[in-house]
Amino acid sequence: MAKERDKRGADGQETRSAADYYKLHTDAVNDLVNADESNSPEVPEEELRRYRSGPRLRLADWAKLLFVKMWFAGSVCFFIFWGLGGYVSDRLDLLLIFGIALGVVTDLLTNNALRFLAKSRGGADRWMMFPRKGYLSFPLNILYAFLPLLCVDMLYTLLNLAITAAQGADARPLGVGPILFGVFYTGFDLLFILIKRTLCAVVADAKRSAR
């Protein structure tokens, strides 16, 4: 009779342990499913760095975003300007295709890469002319791409005029290369983004003052 009580007691203890074990893991799964930014604890940046893998030589966030913008602009120059330059004889037609390609790549690739590299939502918005992604961003980015493109084209013209004036008729003009084009295009792009942000800040201050 004592053996039977011990067996029941052992079975009862095993059953309670299994139930507690199941309940514990169920609560953990529910916490994981329902986790979001509002109910998750803050984790220090030092703790996050311990679990991030990567090379020891770390670039600043702004350097990564800047490199992405220059790299995509230079890639479009390589594939479109260099690739189609021998097939499209008219310069205006080539610039038209070039501008459309730059706008498409900016909306579909460059801006998405910037959002992916940002450590927080909206962290890369200040690097984009149209940070809000939607149906209007696609045509707006295409139209906007012609503005820095024309500025780069004018800059190449002025540089070549200066080279010709300094070295004479035998001067070798500066050619359009992917790396230098990426630097020039990104520079004008950031300049116009800065102008836009400055104007938005002025208008916002004016509205607050009017209230």
Salt bridges, closest charged atoms under 4 A:
GLU4 OE2 - ARG8 NH1 3.09
GLU45 OE2 - ARG52 NH1 2.74
GLU47 OE1 - ARG50 NH1 3.24
ASP61 OD2 - LYS119 NZ 3.93
ASP153 OD1 - ARG91 NH2 2.33
ASP189 OD2 - LYS69 NZ 2.75
ASP205 OD1 - ARG208 NH2 2.10
